[in-house]
Amino acid sequence: MEQNQDQSLFDMNMDSSTQSHLLSISKWTKFISIVGFVICGLVLLLLAVFGAKITEQLSVLFSFGNSELAGALIAVVLIVLLLFGFWIYFLFRASNLLRNGLQSRDTAQLADGFKAMRIYFIFSFVISVLSLLSTLQSFL
């Protein structure tokens, strides 16, 4: 049976329980994304304040001999932090779009919210696969 693609999500008689669950999802995703942004901000603040000390300690710890390699390691941390920020941004965007779509009963915003959540989960999948491959490589 084919469903009509132009049928609105709200025309499918979404009950109040489903709407409240989606609003609850929106609230939790917003909370999680704000915590992620705070963590990113704290890491950036710590890198800005203690960057020179961290570079010095990494040079001593890993016996780099020069601080350029330790600086490169900090640059890698900044790139990972930037990717983490994009990842969390899509969760924050999904939260706002889902909430706005439910409140205004706008299916386009609701669909955009689910698209943003899909991108967030794709990021999550890629991070999980990379983590799994890294763990498997350490066993070999």
Secondary structure, DSSP 8 states (H G I E B T S, - for coil): ----TT--SGGG---HHHHHHHHHHHHHHHHHHHHHHHHHHHHHHHHHHHHHHHHHHHHHHHT-SSHHHHHHHHHHHHHHHHHHHHHHHHHHHHHHHHHHHHHHT-HHHHHHHHHHHHHHHHHHHHHHHHHHHHHHHHH-
